[in-house]
């Protein structure tokens, strides 16, 4: 029979049934804890509170809807999660309530009432004799146990039918092990309650009790979305531009927002950001002024990342920074070669009112310009920059083959070379983001940099575009001219779009390339050059459109590729393509020289490396421009920057409760794992011949080698003869 079975029979006859019930309760609690841990892991893997379109892009429409129904996008406030948490609190609380009286009663007693015959049932038991009277034996046993740090209680018994007269010693060590059980289980309750207090359960209850509605946009009644200023628990965001003050924080809900007023106003005096040499930010700080109606004068503070401000029970964290309503001046630029005349600059404000654009710029279709952001520092990974490429499958395959070839070569360059996928972080300078929204409300987003960026040794302007926020920006790379402007490329683009100038460029190319005295060759070259320019500019289809078939590409190198595949036998395509590209490059050079002459600029010298680099990039850029989705872009001319801070403001009464729970959990686990409760019973009785009999038993919550050694030492000390 084990020690555990014996000790559980000591308090009462129903202990076995109670032990079974306790075991079932523990299993239920462990099952709930397992589910909560799994749910928490899911909440860690899946970003919480993101826009629905991000989840659709990541998981697909079907699974995005399934995960949304399960509440995985706000898992910590999902009803099923809160129900499980509540069940765990109730179950653990009932377990504590049922067992605390028994544990405390057991903690106070040494169980010295145990019968001497029961000691023989323990695994660790021994018997023997010692010289001297019963009082001598009592003093010897008491001294031995006290010297070893045992807590002792004794019970003197008279002779009866159940046994002889004697003294029962009940000794105990490690009583804190029992309190560890209460501490660990109480910690679970406190941590769960703290999580419930600091979640959005109280906010949802207030919204239901006060019949509040979420705020979704302009036109909604803000007063019906306002929580109470004395709300005991919330986690909100506060947006404060420089030079302004506000107390209106926003609590994000699954279907909108609720307004959380603070008991004081926060004024942003100055936002400070410091950068590393790479352009990456290394320090955010906000100099704020708190205007408290309960205080005679405002108070100044500095809030930094990892250095929050705690004021009147509200904690303000430096979360991020954004544009605070900067004023920008944008210059319209036509990319398709057509003239806008002399359009005036467009003055707008970041996140300000939309600006109506002239309908004529888009063929009678109205567009509204919405400036969404202005960033002075833009650290980008240029290794991941994407060009605006044609959708033609052949062109994509050719591009992919080129990239695979380059990647394969880099893999063999050794450890000193940049491996594929290595990041190339650069600060690209100021950039403006804006949207062009049509009459149907559909918008396309653009991201244009103010200054040229050096990529692969070439200075280019980056003009980004994307159709949805879930996509990455794709960039059109416009080469910069000798004055670091787009003017040279724009003049070439305009000349390419003019039929008369294309014909003149083809004529000049033919005259310069044909042998002297061979007019028939010159005429043939002129026709080929004109055809190449027409295909490249998109003036003609490479093949006639077929009903029910996708429209063939118009413009760019994709159009030349389609034309060659349709008109040239496969065996001659490679040679024909090389010849056509040389004709195109020569014709574009003549077109470029003509555009410079019209602008009263000297001819460009092909002996100059910068001219050759410009023309190489111009060919690629003109090809990509044929697939740019908008004919007009807006470049950043000037700006008046205004910064804003985003603070996370929290009132978390459950935080201290969770801290206390964590402390109790540490104490409880330590007590249960590293403190062993041990009990020793020693029965001493007079044998009637001047000697004392003793019987000893030892019980421990865990059987270890240390218990065996401790029992052996006690047995040896009792059996040793007295000095």
C-alpha positions in Angstrom: 0.0 0.0 0.0 1.4 3.4 -1.0 1.8 6.4 1.4 -0.8 8.4 -0.5 -3.4 5.7 0.0 -2.8 5.6 3.7 -2.8 9.3 4.3 -6.0 9.9 2.3 -7.8 7.5 4.6 -6.8 9.4 7.7 -9.2 12.4 7.5 -12.4 10.4 6.8 -14.2 7.6 5.0 -15.3 9.8 2.1 -11.8 10.9 1.1 -11.6 8.5 -1.8 -14.7 9.9 -3.5 -13.6 13.4 -2.8 -10.2 12.7 -4.4 -12.0 11.4 -7.5 -14.1 14.5 -7.7 -11.0 16.7 -7.3 -9.2 14.8 -10.1 -12.2 15.3 -12.4 -12.3 19.0 -11.6 -8.6 19.3 -12.3 -8.9 17.5 -15.6 -11.7 19.9 -16.6 -9.6 22.9 -15.7 -6.6 21.6 -17.6 -8.8 21.0 -20.7 -10.0 24.6 -20.5 -6.4 25.9 -20.1 -5.4 23.9 -23.1 -8.1 25.4 -25.2 -7.2 28.9 -24.0 -3.5 28.2 -24.8 -4.4 27.0 -28.3 -6.6 30.1 -28.9 -3.9 32.4 -27.7 -1.4 30.8 -30.1 -3.8 31.3 -32.9 -4.2 35.0 -31.8 -0.4 35.3 -31.9 0.0 33.8 -35.4 -3.0 35.7 -37.0 -2.7 39.5 -36.8 -5.6 40.8 -34.8 -7.8 43.7 -35.8 -6.6 44.0 -39.4 -8.9 45.2 -42.3 -10.9 42.4 -43.8 -9.3 42.8 -47.2 -5.9 41.8 -45.7 -7.4 38.5 -44.5 -9.0 37.8 -47.9 -5.7 38.4 -49.6 -3.9 36.1 -47.1 -6.4 33.2 -46.7 -8.7 33.5 -49.7 -12.4 34.4 -49.7 -13.7 31.1 -48.4 -11.3 30.7 -45.4 -11.4 34.4 -44.6 -15.1 34.1 -44.2 -14.8 30.9 -42.1 -12.2 32.4 -39.8 -14.3 35.6 -39.5 -17.3 33.6 -38.4 -15.1 31.8 -35.8 -14.0 35.2 -34.5 -10.3 34.5 -35.1 -9.6 38.1 -36.1 -10.5 39.4 -32.6 -10.1 36.2 -30.8 -9.6 37.6 -27.3 -13.0 39.3 -27.4 -14.8 36.4 -29.2 -17.9 35.2 -27.3 -16.7 31.6 -27.1 -13.3 32.7 -25.8 -14.9 34.8 -23.1 -17.2 31.9 -22.2 -14.3 29.5 -21.8 -12.5 32.1 -19.7 -15.5 32.5 -17.5 -15.9 28.7 -17.1 -12.3 28.5 -16.1 -12.7 31.2 -13.5 -15.9 29.6 -12.1 -14.5 26.1 -12.1 -11.2 27.1 -10.5 -13.0 29.3 -7.9 -15.3 26.4 -6.9 -12.3 24.1 -6.6 -10.6 26.6 -4.3 -13.7 27.1 -2.3 -14.3 23.4 -1.8 -10.7 22.5 -0.9 -9.5 25.6 1.0 -11.1 24.6 4.3 -9.7 21.1 4.1 -6.2 22.3 3.1 -6.2 24.9 6.0 -7.4 22.3 8.4 -4.8 19.9 7.2 -2.2 22.6 7.4 -2.9 23.3 11.0 -2.9 19.7 12.2 0.1 17.4 12.7 -2.2 14.3 12.7 -0.8 13.2 16.0 -4.1 11.3 16.6 -3.1 8.5 14.2 -3.2 5.0 15.7 0.2 3.3 16.3 -0.9 0.2 14.4 -1.4 2.3 11.3 2.3 3.2 11.1 3.1 -0.3 9.9 1.1 0.3 6.7 3.5 3.0 5.5 6.2 2.2 3.0 8.8 3.9 5.2 8.4 2.4 8.7 10.7 1.0 11.4 10.7 -0.3 15.0 13.2 -0.7 17.7 14.1 -0.2 21.3 16.1 2.4 23.2 17.5 2.4 26.7 15.9 4.4 29.4 12.4 5.3 30.7 9.5 6.6 28.7 10.3 10.2 29.7 13.9 9.6 28.6 12.7 8.3 25.3 10.3 11.3 24.9 13.1 13.8 25.5 15.4 11.9 23.1 12.9 11.8 20.2 11.8 15.4 20.8 15.4 16.7 20.8 16.2 14.7 17.7 13.3 16.0 15.7 13.7 19.6 16.8 17.4 19.5 15.9 16.4 18.6 12.4 13.9 21.4 12.0 10.7 19.4 12.4 7.5 21.0 13.7 6.2 18.8 16.5 3.0 18.1 18.4 2.6 15.2 20.9 -0.3 13.3 22.3 0.1 11.2 25.6 -2.2 8.2 25.6 -3.2 6.0 28.5 -3.4 2.2 28.3 -6.6 0.9 26.9 -8.1 -2.1 25.1 -6.9 -0.6 21.8 -3.2 -0.3 22.9 -0.6 0.3 25.5 0.2 3.6 27.1 2.7 5.8 25.3 3.4 9.1 23.5 2.6 9.8 19.8 4.8 12.4 18.1 3.4 14.1 15.0 6.1 16.0 13.1 5.9 17.9 9.8 8.2 19.8 7.4 7.3 21.6 4.1 3.8 22.8 5.2 4.1 25.6 2.5 3.5 23.0 -0.2 -0.2 23.0 0.6 -0.3 26.8 0.4 1.3 26.5 -3.1 -1.8 24.8 -4.3 -4.0 27.7 -3.2 -1.5 30.3 -4.6 -1.3 28.6 -8.0 -5.1 28.1 -8.4 -5.8 31.6 -7.0 -3.3 33.0 -9.6 -5.2 31.4 -12.4 -8.4 33.1 -11.2 -6.7 36.5 -10.8 -5.0 36.4 -14.2 -8.3 35.5 -15.9 -10.2 38.1 -14.1 -7.6 40.7 -14.9 -7.8 39.7 -18.6 -11.6 40.1 -18.5 -11.4 43.5 -16.8 -8.8 44.8 -19.4 -10.5 43.3 -22.4 -13.4 45.0 -24.3 -16.0 43.1 -22.3 -16.8 46.2 -20.2 -16.9 48.4 -23.3 -19.4 46.0 -25.0 -21.5 46.0 -21.9 -21.5 49.8 -21.8 -22.4 50.0 -25.5 -25.3 47.6 -24.9 -26.5 49.3 -21.7 -26.3 52.9 -23.2 -27.5 51.8 -26.7 -24.4 53.1 -28.4 -23.7 52.6 -32.1 -20.3 52.3 -33.7 -18.9 55.3 -35.6 -18.0 54.3 -39.2 -17.5 57.6 -41.1 -18.8 61.1 -41.8 -22.5 61.5 -41.3 -22.7 59.2 -38.2 -23.9 60.7 -34.9 -20.7 61.0 -32.8 -22.7 61.5 -29.6 -24.3 58.1 -30.0 -20.8 56.6 -30.3 -19.3 58.2 -27.2 -18.3 56.2 -24.1 -18.3 57.7 -20.6 -15.2 59.7 -19.5 -15.2 57.5 -16.3 -15.0 54.3 -18.2 -13.0 52.0 -15.9 -11.2 50.0 -18.6 -10.3 50.7 -22.3 -7.5 50.6 -24.8 -7.7 53.3 -27.4 -5.6 55.3 -29.9 -5.2 59.1 -29.7 -4.1 61.1 -32.8 -2.6 64.5 -32.0 -1.1 66.8 -34.7 1.6 69.2 -33.8 0.3 72.4 -32.2 -3.2 70.9 -31.5 -4.8 69.5 -28.4 -7.6 66.9 -28.1 -9.1 64.4 -25.6 -10.9 62.3 -28.2 -9.4 58.8 -28.3 -10.8 56.1 -30.6 -11.6 52.5 -29.5 -11.4 50.1 -32.5 -14.3 47.7 -32.7 -14.9 44.9 -35.2 -17.4 46.9 -37.2 -16.3 50.5 -36.5 -15.1 52.8 -33.7 -16.3 54.1 -30.4 -15.2 57.5 -29.1 -13.5 57.5 -25.7 -13.1 61.0 -24.1 -10.2 61.4 -21.7 -10.5 63.3 -18.5 -7.8 65.7 -19.7 -6.6 67.2 -23.0 -3.3 66.2 -24.7 -1.4 68.9 -26.6 1.5 67.9 -28.9 4.1 70.7 -28.7 6.7 68.9 -30.7 7.4 65.5 -32.2 11.1 64.4 -32.2 12.4 61.6 -34.4 16.1 60.7 -34.7 17.6 58.4 -37.4 20.4 56.0 -37.9 22.8 56.7 -40.8 20.8 54.2 -42.9 17.7 56.3 -42.5 16.0 53.9 -40.1 14.4 55.7 -37.1 16.2 55.1 -33.7 14.2 57.3 -31.4 10.6 58.6 -31.2 9.7 61.2 -28.6 6.7 63.5 -28.1 6.8 66.7 -26.1 3.3 67.0 -24.7 1.4 69.3 -22.5 -1.4 68.0 -20.3 -4.4 70.3 -19.8 -6.2 69.0 -16.7 -9.4 70.9 -15.6 -8.7 69.8 -12.1 -5.2 71.4 -12.1 -4.5 75.2 -12.0 -2.0 75.1 -14.8 -0.9 72.7 -17.6 2.0 70.3 -17.1 4.7 69.3 -19.6 6.0 65.8 -20.2 8.0 63.8 -22.7 6.7 60.5 -24.0 9.1 58.0 -25.7 9.0 54.5 -26.9 9.3 52.2 -23.8 8.9 55.3 -21.6 5.1 55.9 -21.3 3.4 58.6 -19.3 1.0 57.6 -16.5 -1.4 60.4 -15.6 -4.5 60.2 -13.5 -4.7 56.4 -14.0 -4.3 56.7 -17.8 -1.2 55.4 -19.5 0.0 57.0 -22.7 2.3 55.0 -24.9 4.2 56.4 -27.9 2.7 54.1 -30.6 3.7 55.6 -33.9 3.8 58.8 -35.9 1.9 60.0 -39.0 1.4 63.1 -41.1 -0.6 65.7 -39.2 -2.1 67.5 -42.2 0.8 68.8 -44.2 0.2 71.2 -47.0 1.6 70.0 -50.4 1.9 71.4 -53.9 1.7 68.9 -56.7 2.6 69.3 -60.3 0.4 67.4 -62.9 2.5 65.5 -65.4 1.1 63.8 -68.5 2.8 60.4 -69.2 1.1 59.5 -72.5 2.9 62.2 -74.5 -0.1 64.5 -74.8 0.0 68.1 -73.7 -1.7 69.4 -70.7 -0.8 72.9 -71.8 0.5 74.8 -68.8 -1.5 73.3 -65.9 -1.3 75.2 -62.6 0.1 73.4 -59.5 -2.5 71.7 -57.3 -2.5 72.7 -53.7 -3.9 70.1 -51.3 -3.7 69.0 -47.7 -2.8 65.5 -46.5 -6.1 63.8 -45.4 -7.8 67.0 -46.4 -10.7 67.6 -48.8 -10.6 65.9 -52.2 -9.6 68.2 -55.1 -11.6 67.9 -58.4 -9.5 67.5 -61.5 -10.4 68.7 -65.0 -12.5 66.1 -66.8 -10.6 66.7 -70.1 -7.5 65.2 -68.6 -9.2 61.8 -68.5 -11.3 62.0 -71.7 -14.4 63.5 -69.9 -14.3 61.2 -66.9 -14.1 63.1 -63.6 -11.4 62.3 -61.1 -10.9 63.5 -57.6 -7.4 63.8 -56.0 -7.1 62.7 -52.4 -3.7 63.2 -50.8 -3.3 60.4 -48.2 0.3 60.7 -46.8 3.6 62.6 -46.9 6.7 61.0 -45.6 10.1 62.8 -45.5 12.1 59.6 -44.7 11.4 56.5 -46.7 13.6 53.6 -46.0 12.9 50.9 -48.6 14.2 47.5 -49.6 15.2 48.2 -53.2 16.0 44.5 -53.8 12.2 44.0 -53.8 11.3 46.9 -56.0 8.9 45.9 -58.8 8.6 47.4 -62.2 5.3 48.1 -63.9 5.5 45.2 -66.3 3.1 44.2 -69.2 0.5 41.5 -68.6 1.6 39.7 -71.8 2.5 36.1 -71.0 5.4 36.1 -73.4 6.9 39.2 -71.9 6.4 37.9 -68.4 8.1 34.6 -69.3 11.1 36.5 -70.8 11.4 38.7 -67.7 11.2 35.6 -65.4 13.8 33.8 -67.4 16.2 36.9 -67.2 15.6 37.0 -63.4 16.2 33.3 -63.0 19.5 33.5 -65.0 20.7 36.4 -62.9 19.7 34.6 -59.7 21.5 31.5 -60.8 24.7 33.5 -61.5 24.6 35.2 -58.1 24.4 31.9 -56.4 27.9 31.0 -57.7 29.6 34.3 -56.8 30.8 33.3 -53.4 30.3 34.6 -49.9 31.5 38.1 -50.7 28.6 38.7 -53.1 25.1 39.7 -52.2 22.9 36.7 -52.1 19.5 36.7 -53.7 16.9 38.0 -51.3 19.4 40.2 -49.3 17.9 43.4 -48.3 19.2 46.7 -49.7 17.9 49.4 -47.4 18.1 53.0 -48.6 16.6 56.3 -47.6 14.8 57.5 -50.8 13.8 60.9 -49.4 10.4 62.6 -49.4 7.5 60.9 -51.1 3.8 61.7 -51.5 0.9 59.2 -51.5 -2.4 60.0 -53.1 -5.5 58.4 -54.6 -7.4 59.1 -57.8 -11.0 58.3 -57.3 -13.5 58.0 -60.1 -17.3 58.8 -60.1 -18.1 55.3 -59.1 -16.0 55.6 -55.9 -13.3 53.3 -57.1 -9.8 54.5 -56.2 -6.2 53.7 -57.3 -3.3 54.6 -55.1 0.0 56.2 -56.1 3.3 56.7 -54.3 5.7 59.1 -56.0 9.2 60.1 -54.8 10.3 63.7 -55.0 13.9 63.1 -55.9 15.6 60.7 -58.3 16.9 57.4 -56.8 20.1 55.7 -58.0 19.3 52.1 -58.9 22.0 49.9 -60.5 24.0 53.0 -61.2 21.2 54.8 -63.0 19.3 57.9 -61.6 15.6 57.3 -61.9 12.3 58.7 -60.6 10.1 56.1 -59.0 6.4 56.4 -59.7 4.5 53.8 -57.7 1.0 52.5 -58.3 -1.3 49.8 -56.8 -4.9 48.8 -57.2 -5.7 47.7 -53.7 -4.1 48.3 -50.3 -3.3 44.6 -50.0 -0.9 44.8 -53.0 2.7 46.1 -53.0 3.5 49.2 -55.1 4.8 48.6 -58.6 7.1 51.3 -59.8 7.6 53.0 -63.2 11.3 54.0 -63.4 11.7 57.2 -65.3 15.3 58.1 -66.0 16.6 61.5 -64.9 18.2 63.8 -67.5 21.4 65.7 -67.0 19.6 68.2 -64.9 18.2 65.5 -62.6 14.7 66.2 -63.9 12.1 64.2 -65.9 12.0 66.8 -68.7 14.3 64.8 -71.0 12.2 61.7 -70.8 8.9 63.6 -71.1 10.1 65.4 -74.2 11.1 62.0 -75.7 7.7 60.5 -74.7 5.8 63.4 -76.3 7.9 63.1 -79.5 7.2 59.4 -79.7 3.5 60.0 -79.5 3.6 62.4 -82.5 3.2 60.8 -85.9 5.0 63.6 -87.8 8.0 63.4 -85.6 8.1 59.6 -85.8 8.2 59.8 -89.6 11.0 62.4 -89.5 13.0 60.3 -87.0 12.6 57.3 -89.2 13.8 59.3 -92.2 16.9 60.6 -90.4 17.8 57.2 -89.2 17.5 55.7 -92.7 19.7 58.4 -94.2 22.4 57.9 -91.6 22.3 54.1 -91.6 21.9 53.3 -95.3 24.9 52.9 -97.5 25.7 55.8 -99.9 24.1 55.5 -103.3 21.6 52.8 -102.1 18.2 54.7 -102.0 16.2 51.5 -102.1 18.0 50.3 -98.9 17.3 53.7 -97.3 13.6 53.5 -98.2 13.4 50.0 -96.7 15.1 51.1 -93.5 12.8 54.1 -93.2 9.7 51.8 -93.5 11.1 49.4 -90.9 12.0 52.3 -88.6 8.5 53.8 -89.0 6.9 50.5 -88.3 9.1 49.9 -85.2 8.2 53.3 -83.8 4.5 52.9 -84.5 4.5 49.5 -82.7 6.6 50.8 -79.8 4.4 53.9 -79.3 1.2 52.0 -79.4 -0.1 53.8 -82.5 -1.0 50.5 -84.2 -1.9 47.0 -83.1 0.9 44.4 -83.6 -1.8 42.0 -84.8 -5.5 42.7 -85.7 -7.8 42.2 -82.7 -9.9 39.1 -82.9 -13.5 38.9 -81.6 -13.7 37.0 -78.3 -9.9 37.1 -77.9 -7.9 39.3 -75.4 -6.9 42.6 -77.0 -3.3 42.4 -78.2 -0.7 44.6 -76.3 -0.4 48.2 -77.6 3.0 49.8 -77.2 6.2 48.8 -75.6 8.5 45.9 -76.2 5.6 43.5 -75.7 4.0 44.8 -78.9 7.2 44.2 -80.8 7.4 40.7 -79.4 3.8 40.0 -80.5 4.4 41.3 -83.9 7.5 39.2 -84.5 5.8 36.0 -83.2 2.9 36.6 -85.6 4.8 37.8 -88.7 8.2 36.0 -88.7 8.9 32.2 -89.0 10.3 30.8 -85.8 13.7 30.0 -87.2 14.2 33.7 -88.1 12.7 35.3 -85.0 15.9 35.7 -83.1 17.8 37.5 -85.9 14.8 39.6 -86.8 14.3 40.7 -83.1 18.0 41.8 -82.9 17.7 43.8 -86.1 14.4 45.4 -85.1 15.8 46.4 -81.7 18.8 48.1 -83.4 16.5 49.9 -85.7 14.3 51.0 -82.7 17.3 52.2 -80.7 18.7 54.2 -83.6 15.3 55.7 -84.4 14.7 56.7 -80.7 18.1 58.3 -80.7 17.1 60.5 -83.6 13.8 61.2 -81.9 15.7 62.2 -78.7 18.0 64.5 -80.7 15.0 66.2 -82.3 13.3 66.7 -79.0 16.5 68.4 -77.6 16.8 70.6 -80.6 13.1 71.7 -80.2 14.0 72.7 -76.6 17.0 74.7 -77.8 19.4 72.1 -76.2 22.7 70.9 -77.7 22.8 67.5 -79.3 23.5 64.6 -76.9 26.8 62.9 -77.5 26.7 59.1 -77.7 30.4 59.1 -76.5 29.1 60.2 -73.2 28.3 57.3 -70.8 25.4 59.3 -69.2 23.7 59.6 -72.6 23.9 55.9 -73.3 22.7 55.1 -69.8 19.8 57.5 -70.2 18.7 56.1 -73.5 18.9 52.5 -72.2 16.7 53.3 -69.3 14.4 55.4 -71.5 13.7 52.4 -73.7 12.7 50.3 -70.7 10.7 53.1 -69.1 8.8 54.0 -72.3 8.0 50.3 -72.7 6.6 50.1 -69.2 4.8 53.4 -69.5 2.5 51.9 -72.1 1.0 49.8 -69.2 0.8 52.5 -66.6 -2.9 52.7 -65.6 -3.3 56.5 -65.5 -2.2 59.0 -68.1 -1.6 61.8 -65.6 0.5 61.6 -62.5 1.3 64.2 -59.8 4.8 64.9 -58.6 5.7 66.6 -55.4 6.8 70.2 -55.9 6.9 71.7 -52.4 5.4 71.0 -49.0 5.0 72.4 -45.5 5.4 69.5 -43.2 3.4 68.9 -40.1 3.9 65.9 -37.9 1.4 64.1 -35.7 1.8 61.5 -32.9 -0.3 58.4 -32.4 -0.6 57.4 -28.7 -2.0 54.3 -27.3 -4.0 55.3 -24.2 -5.0 52.7 -21.7 -6.8 52.4 -18.5 -6.1 48.9 -17.2 -7.4 48.2 -13.6 -6.8 44.6 -14.2 -3.1 45.1 -14.8 -2.2 45.1 -11.1 -4.5 42.1 -10.6 -2.6 40.2 -13.4 0.7 41.2 -11.8 -0.5 39.9 -8.4 -1.7 36.7 -10.1 1.7 36.2 -11.8 3.5 36.7 -8.4 1.2 34.2 -6.8 1.7 31.8 -9.7 5.5 31.9 -9.3 5.2 31.4 -5.6 2.6 28.6 -6.0 4.6 26.7 -8.6 7.8 27.1 -6.6 6.1 25.8 -3.5 4.5 22.8 -5.2 7.6 21.8 -7.2 10.5 22.6 -4.8 8.9 22.3 -1.3 8.2 18.7 -0.3 5.7 18.1 2.5 6.9 15.4 4.8 5.3 13.9 7.9 6.9 11.7 10.6 5.1 9.8 13.3 7.1 8.3 16.2 5.3 6.2 18.9 7.2 5.6 22.1 6.0 3.3 24.9 7.4 1.6 28.0 8.1 -2.1 27.6 7.9 -2.7 31.4 11.6 -3.7 31.7 13.2 -0.3 32.0 13.5 0.2 28.2 11.4 2.2 25.7 10.0 0.8 22.5 9.7 3.0 19.4 7.8 2.8 16.2 8.4 5.3 13.4 6.8 6.0 10.0 7.6 8.7 7.3 5.3 10.0 4.6 6.1 12.4 1.7 4.1 13.9 -1.2 6.8 12.7 -3.6 9.0 9.6 -3.3 12.6 10.5 -4.1 16.0 9.3 -3.1 16.2 12.1 -0.6 13.2 10.7 1.2 14.9 7.3 1.4 18.1 8.9 2.8 16.3 11.1 5.3 14.3 8.1 6.6 17.5 6.1 6.9 19.2 8.9 8.9 16.2 9.2 11.3 16.1 5.4 11.8 19.8 5.3 12.5 19.6 8.2 14.9 16.8 6.5 16.9 18.5 3.1 16.9 21.9 4.5 17.9 22.9 3.8 21.5 22.9 6.8 23.8 26.2 8.3 24.9 
